[in-house]
Amino acid sequence: MKFIFSGMMIAYLGGNIYVFIRALQMLSSCPLAIKIIFSILFWIVASALFIAIGVRDVAMPAVVLKSLFTLGSIWMVFLLYMVLSLLVCDIAHLFVPQFKYGFWYALAFTITVLIYGHINYLNPQIVELDISLDKPIEGGEVNIVAISDVHLGEGTGKHKMQRYAEMINAQNPDLILIAGDLIDNSTTPLYREKMNQELSQLKASMGIYMVPGNHEYISGIDKAAQFLTSTPITLLRDSIVSLPNGIQIIGRDDRSNRHRKPLRNMIDDANRSHPIIVLDHQPYRLSQSDSLKVDLQISGHTHRGQVWPISLLTDKMYEQSYGYRKWSHSHIYVSCGLSLWGPPFRIGTRSDMAVIRLRGNNAQ
């Protein structure tokens, strides 16, 4: 993991240097003062996200922290597409010397893609699933809304959470399941903006259950758990809840806890004659869930990379990087995330919320 992180940092630095040099070439005829101001601003923006994460728990004006986080996260995706398009333009210039305005073409293309990606992000899709089990459910069926990766904080704030709460409640869910990463990097902005108010608007007659994700650990798992006590959400960490209709929810702690209970042990503690739903943030070892005959598993974490071509990488990394799949025994749904982490763009992916009509074998 350290090697992967180091490689990403080297690539990020290299991409910034490449774009910086090409931009300075475009400013070659400008006065030195303009070049100096541009250079300072360029590297502040390039470092903004890391500064925001580093000082996330420091007492400072909220507008400053939010601005740093927003600028830095936007820059990450801007840099990705600027480098890709600029490389294409520079290679084209080698073969066609008359092609002289590659930097500006690359800039225009990148801005267009980002505008599209932001609009796409603002319109999550609702995925409707009808799943039938060979086990009984009292009442015959249950209406579940499943979400993950809301990442409440500096990026996904109070107003977005208000909209998400309205979307969820509009589905009239019997049960709401949250597969981790509800919180982003810190609980500080959640308290500052009183986001528990929006979370408290969520309504489900059978309850709202959540498991931690890696970002609950990044924000501090104890702090995250304490914040959730001010909401109607029940946090499950290696624990089982049996609902009145017979459904059992196994909530696994995140893989960040290396001492979490094995899934096999938790299955042994459940009643296999009744439906078993597993909430597990990170979709690893799905074949094990299938072999243990889990009825339904809901995960998140991958975001499917959020933007192309990173989505190609996540598709290779995971047995199932997003969406619904019926395995040999198990129904598994991996959410791309209702919101996202960092850059407010969806390019080649979609934010989603699953509405699952889960039917028992006694359904009429």
N, C-alpha and C positions, 0 to 999 in steps of 0.2 A: 504494500500500500504506500509506503514511504517513497519507493521508486516511482510509482505512478504519479504521486503528488508532485515530486521533484520534476518529473518530465513535463507535467502540465504547467508548472511555474516557468520552466525554461522556454516552453513553447509560447506562453503568454508574453514573456519578456521579449522573445525574439520577434513575435508579431508586432508588438508595440514599436520596437526599434525600426522594423521594416516600414511601417506606416509613417512613423515620425520622419525618417530620412526622406521618403518620397514626398511628404507634405512640405518639408523644408525646401526641396527642389522646386516645388510649385511657388514657393515664396522667395525664390532667389533674387528677384528684383525689388523686394520690399526693403525698407530701412532696417538696420540692425535692431532697433528698439522693438519693432513689430515681431521680429524673429525671436527675441528674448522673451517677450510677453507670451507669444504662442507656445514656446517651449515649456515655460513654467506651468501654464494652464494645461497643456497636454499631459504632463506627468502627474499633475494633481488629479486630473480625471482618471488617468490610468491606475492610480493608486487608491482611488476613493473608496472602493468596496472593501479593500483590506483594512483601510483606516476605520471605516464604519464598524466592521466586525470586531476590530481590536479594541474599540472604545465603547462597545455596545452597552456596558453596564456602568459607564462613567457619567456622572451628573453633568450634563451639558444641554444647551438649548435643543429642543426636539427638532426644530426646523433644520438645524445644522446636521444632525445625525441622519435625518430622513433624506436630506439633499445629497449627502455623501453616499448613502446606500443606493438611492435612485440613480444618481449619475454613474456610480461605479458599476451597477448591475447592467444598465443600458449599454455601457461601454464594452462590456464583455462580448455581447452579441454583435454590436457594431464592429468590433475588432475582427471577430470571426469572419463575417461576411465581407468586410473591407479587404482583409488579407486574401480571401479566396478570389474575389472579383478582381482585385488589383494584380494578383498573379496571372490571371487569364489575360488581362489587358497588357501587362508587361511582356508576356510571352508572345502575344499577337504583334506587339511593336517590333519584336526581334525579326519576325518574318515579313511584317508590313511596316517599314519605317515611316510611312506617311500617317500611320495611326499614332497621333501625337498627344491626344487628350485622354489617355487611359485613366489617369487619376480622377478626373472629373466624371468620366463614365462610371467608374467603380463607385464613386461617392454617391452619384444619383441612383444607381442600382441598389446600393446598400440601404439608403434612406427609404426607397420604395418598399423593399422587402420588410424593413422594420415596421413601417406603417401597417402593412398587411398583417404582420405577425402580432402586432398589438391589438388590432381589431379582432383577430381570430381568438386571442386570449380572453378578450372581454365577453365572449359569447360561448360559454361552456356548453357541451352537448349533454343531453339526457339520454343515457343508455337504458333501454327497457329490456328486461330479461324475464322470461317465464321459465321457471325451473321446477320440475316435478321430482319428488323423492319417493323412494319405496318404503317410507316410514310414515307413521301417522302424525298429524299436527292437529291438536284440538282446535276446532273451528274450521279445519280443512286447509286454510292457507293464511299467509301473513304477508303484509306489504312492507318491504324493507327499503330504506334509502341508505345506500353505502357510499361513503366519501373517504378521501384521504388527502394528505398533503395540502392543507389549507395554508399553512405557513403564516399564521397571524403574527404581525410584527410591523416593521417599518415598511415592508413591501405590500403586504395585504393588510389593510387597515380597517378601521371601524366601518366605513361606508361600504366597502366590499363585503365585509362579513354580514352587514345588514341585508344586502342583496342576496347573498348565499342563503341566509336564514329564510328569506321569503321564498326562494326557489325550493328549498327543502320542504318547508311547511305546505307549499302548494301541492305536494304529492300526497298529502294526508297519510304519512307513514305510521304504521303500527310500531315500528322499531327503527331506530337510527343507529348505524354502526360507523365508527370512525377508525380507519386503519392506520393511525399514527401521523406524526408530523402536523398536528393541529397548530402547534406553536413553532415559531421559526428559530431565531437565535437567542432570544432573551424574553423574559416575562415583563421587563421594564415597560415597553410601550403598551403592553396589554393592560397593565394597571393604570398607566398614564391616560389612556384613551377609554378606560372602563369598558373594555371589550366583552367582559362578562355579561354586560347588559344585552348584547346581541346574541350571545350564546344561550342566554336564559330565555330567549324567545323561541328556541327550538321546542317542538311539541311532538311527542310520540307516546302513545298510551302504554306501550310495553317497556319504555325506557330508552335511554341513550347511552351506549357503551363505546368505550374507546380503549385502544392499546397505545403504549408509547412508541414513538419512532426514534430514529437516531437524533433528530433535532430536539426532542424533549430532553435527551441527554446533553446535547450541546448547550441548551438553555439552562440546564441544571434540573435533573429529574425530580429532586425534592421540591424545588421552586415551582416546577410545572404542576406537580401533584397538588401543591398547596393552592395554586391559582384555580385549578379545576374544582376545588371544594366550593368555590363561589358560583358555580354553574350547575345545571342539572345533569352533567355528564359524569358517569361512573367510570373511573379508570381501572382497567383490569391489567394486572401484572402477574402472569403465571397463575391465573385463577379461573374458576369456572362459575358461570351463573346459569341456573336452571330457571327458565321462564314458566309461567303458569300453563302455557299451551304445550309444554313438553320440550321445546327447543332448548338446547344447551349451547351456550356461547363459551368457547375456550379462548381466553385472551392471553396471548403470549407476550412476555416482556421482549423488548427489542434485542437484537443480536449484540448491541452495545454492551449488554450485560452478559459477559462470557459464562456466567454461572446460572443462566436461566434454566428452567426445567426442560428436559427433553420432551418433545411432543408425544412420544410413545407413552411416557409416564402419565401425561395429562389425559390422553385418550383412555388409558386403563382406569382412570378415576371417574370417567364419564359412563353414562348408560348408553351402550351401543344400540339399544333397541329404539332410542329416540334420536331425532335429528341432531347432528353435531355441526355447529358453525365455528370455524377457526378464524380468529383475527390475528394476523401476523404481518407486521409492517413490511418487512423485506422479503420478497418472494424467492427465497432460496430453498432448495431441497423440496421442490413441489412434488417430485416423484415419491418422496417419503410420505407426504400427506395423502397421495393417491393410494399408496400401498397400505396405509393405515385406515383406508376407507372413510376419510373425512367426507362428510356430505357436501359441505360448501366451505371454501376458504376465500377470504377477502384480504387482499394485500394492496400495497401501493409502492411508494419509494422511488420507482424508476423514472417517473415523469415521461417515460419513453424518450429520455434525453432532452425534452422540451423543444429543441430545434434540430433541424437537419444540418449536417450529417451525423450529429452525435446520436441521433436515433438509430442509425445503423449499428453503432457500437453497442448500445443497450440491447438491441435485438440479438446480438451475438453473445452478450454476457449472461443473459437469463434464459432459463427454459421457457419462460413465458413472460415477455417484457411488458405486455399490456393486454387489456381486453379479456373477453370471456373464452373459456375452453372447457369442453367436457373431456376429462381424462377417462381412464378405464373405470374408475369408481367415483371420482370426485368432480364436482363442479368448482372451477377456480376462476375468480375474477381479479384481475390486477388493474387497478385504476391508474390512469395517467396523472391523476391529481385534480381536485376541483380548482385549485389555484396553482401556484408554482413557487419555486425558490428563486430569488434574485431577479434576473432580467424579465420584464413584463411582456414576453413575446412567446407565441406558439407558432412555429414554422415547421410544417410537415407533421405536426401532432395536434391533438385537441385536448383541452381541459374537459373533464367529464364528471358526471354524477350518475351512479347506477340506481335505478329503481327496479327492485327485484320482487317479482311475485312468486313467492315460494309456496308450493303446493305439496300437501301430504298425500299419501295414497288413499286417504279417506275423503278427499275433496269431492264435492258434488259436481 
